[in-house]
């Protein structure tokens, strides 16, 4: 079974860039959940209006179907800001690992300011940060600091997976 990942976080955290780099490194398909938003949701966000749970539900179903369709591995970039959203995705693909790209608000705001042509305005960062529910211990996800280069973030993910694998092997021997 390959890696099935959702690279998550607020807008501007680097989900798409890191997700694509992880997919290349792992040799699995990549998709960006932003490409699955219906036109009405994109228009709403473009106006500076945050999506509500009703807007997100059908979009998350599409993301979940993509994950379920890639049992041999794949990487999806998706905000997945709330535990309920992650649970909805796990309903489709229980083996999904969530990789939270986390960082100080000023670091993320700086990243947003240099991003051109994205439909999500920087003004929604505050609402996204307020909505973000960090990964809980029982979710088994990985939290990575965004205040480093893409290659370092990818390597941090690979190191974390390797350390987890060693921990399981060491635990089995005791």
Secondary structure, DSSP 8 states (H G I E B T S, - for coil): ---EEEEE-STTS-HHHHHHHHHHHHT-EEEEGGGGS-HHHHHHHHTT----HHHHHHHHHHHHHHHHT-TT-EEEE----SHHHHHHHHHH-TT-EEEEEE--HHHHHHHHHT--S-SS-GGGHHHHHHH-----GGG--EEEESSS-HHHHHHHHHHHHHHHHHHHHHHHH-
